């Protein structure tokens, strides 16, 4: 890895005609952090809408072995866009001008800087839906979602970002512009580079355009809140509902700590004495929903629900979902640092995972809050701490490592939707084994021989450990 | 590429303790063809259920540079399993002993030799569904479906095989056993090797186990047949239905040639004077279906449907779908050779594609029948001919090449669901471009440095042309 020299800056400035090159320290500082930990100053930041200019810059970077860090709005919780080796940051949030909906093809074409919520809105205006809905969708870019293969609550019924990407325009690590896939849902022409690149966290190239699959927007939706005095009963309710042939669009769990935190933050009348609540959203035909809400009511009561709340109107419904949205802002009031994990287990292991999380909380004496997408096994254990307290952070590091190990032991994965980035790289081999990790490294090496695309991510460096302090 | 020598046979026989090694010419002949063209005799055929034995054989083959051809039931229409360079065929249809359903996890674990229809049945017995349903599902193995990323009529609503594979056990081309993905729907730990290997047509490794995602089985289904005197009106009906927020599980098109062929084969009372019929299947909640059938009736009439048939009972419903199933057997009665293509276009281009197909039919004076999965743009233009008629086959070759070019010109793809295999390799670069194809080749090279896994497939050899005679 080489640093950016003055002669490079001049060459870069000659290439970038349609945009800007930021080299002031104050400008660069704004690009030194994301939603995770650590600050790393890039040597220069590029803003341009021109794919050709970006490709030319990648050719330069490849020739000179300068690191390239593509970036959207940097809401990443795993360090994906951090410029850990310096070099160039490509601010792709400026590429926000393409958002085309092809109604008859059920397809959207987007540039990477478009906000995910803008894709949602554009689709809905035509009676269509782009299902992936990471909680950050109102601030995160679709490009960031593609790089990280973002999930969200609707994963249960609709899958994740990758399931809706059918084509890409990509700048390879050697500066070639390639197209993968296309506008058809069925395409088996050669290897699936689309699904290889989506979720590769910017290590295999730069996504400059994407073709997204849309679906007809469901005609109606309905919400149910079920209150439980036992986490295990809540888990059973989830299984019962799915086994009854009902596939909700969302099934979100909040444990007692998150209920209390939200209620302290903004009183919404949540049942603070409950051990868990499940928030369920159904979508589809109104007649089907009516019947399914009735069945869910019966099923939850049959496994010991304390109470079922069915909102009477859209305002009450919105209030229930507001409770779930407030968990993150509410818990950071307890202590300043929030470590949001996304270890994911097979659905049936949710009760066991909850049990193990409580043990880890007690063992390391940490403040742990559990909520998340229970319907698809993707919990969010959040540790609330203070990053200035070194002693506490060491306990937190040990707890995080044990959460990862537990998820893998239960047949799950390190990361359901946040990505590996910087934080989870040291744990990759534990999940994948030496040979599995080796096959990934080979792809990286042969696509990016000079290791210029987002270097320092995903693949652990020798002796690399989790460090949060 | 090296041939198998006597010393290799002895070493192979020493490795294979739990299965059989077939070397008689008559045995090997049964493994020399598939559902496409050409016969190629392998040097030996291996049947074993042992993953360790298969891995040891791959190590041997890699050391000695002997080609390895994995194979299921060989229903491939693109030449996927043909042992074009001799060497070893691995008959994975014998690995049919694992078919486990994990109801609470909504997951199935299967070995590659299990028939796809057996997966369907096992899931349905538990109130679940494995959605991908290639037309060959009663005879094809799940392993073959995985290798080719099979589609089928339900692609419209439910996607393709790949969308339901969340984990694999794979023998790499160097004989290592790796695991990819797992039992969780959300998993972003490293590159998505699962979706890279599914659909790679046996060129990147041998799938020895797969974890499939299941969904709750829809409670009910309904069928509608719509009859049109114009192909364009049929296309409009499809768009109208989708824009109305209705997402059928199947939307199949049959043109006049296919209607007539079926009616001559087995009189089912089909409207032989119609230019096209659309067969629609809906699934979901019974109350929703009732309403959607009514809407489809209105929408089809509004764009000029001649007639709508709604079956009164399950027997009438079965008869409608039987008509669609009979297209393939019916058309081979016209002439002995059937070339089944699967060029796929964006949904909105279906009427244009139909128009172009009629022009190609007239230009080359061929017998062309068009049917297929119109709802997702995946048509099946079938050419009926006689492979012994050299002059006719040359016209057919030109027509096939023009079908491919047309699909790509209309923004579509060479292959929606049959795979590239041997037949479409010469057309890869036209769709992917030089740089795109190069990035695929790099993955092949670095995973399989000795090119032993299914050599001769996907990637065109210098000067390779389509040959059907």
Interface residues (C-beta under 8 A of the other chain):
Chain A: X102 X103 X104 X105 X106 X107 X127 X148 X149 X151 X155 X156 X159 X160 X162 X163 X172 X176 X177 X178 X179 X180 X182 X183 X184 X185 X186 X187 X188 X189 X190 X191 X192 X193 X195 X196 X198 X199 X200 X204 X215 X216 X217 X218 X219 X239 X242 X243 X244 X245 X246 X247 X284 X285 X287 X288 X291 X292 X342 X344 X345 X346 X347 X348 X373 X376 X377 X378 X411 X412 X413 X414 X415 X416 X417 X418 X419 X420 X424 X428 X431 X432 X433 X435 X436 X437 X439 X440 X442 X443 X444 X445 X446 X447 X458
Chain B: X102 X103 X104 X105 X106 X107 X127 X148 X149 X151 X155 X156 X159 X160 X162 X163 X172 X176 X177 X178 X179 X180 X182 X183 X184 X185 X186 X187 X188 X189 X190 X191 X192 X193 X195 X196 X198 X199 X200 X204 X215 X216 X217 X218 X219 X239 X242 X243 X244 X245 X246 X247 X284 X285 X287 X288 X291 X292 X342 X344 X345 X346 X347 X348 X373 X376 X377 X378 X411 X412 X413 X414 X415 X416 X417 X418 X419 X420 X424 X428 X431 X432 X433 X435 X436 X437 X439 X440 X442 X443 X444 X445 X446 X447 X458
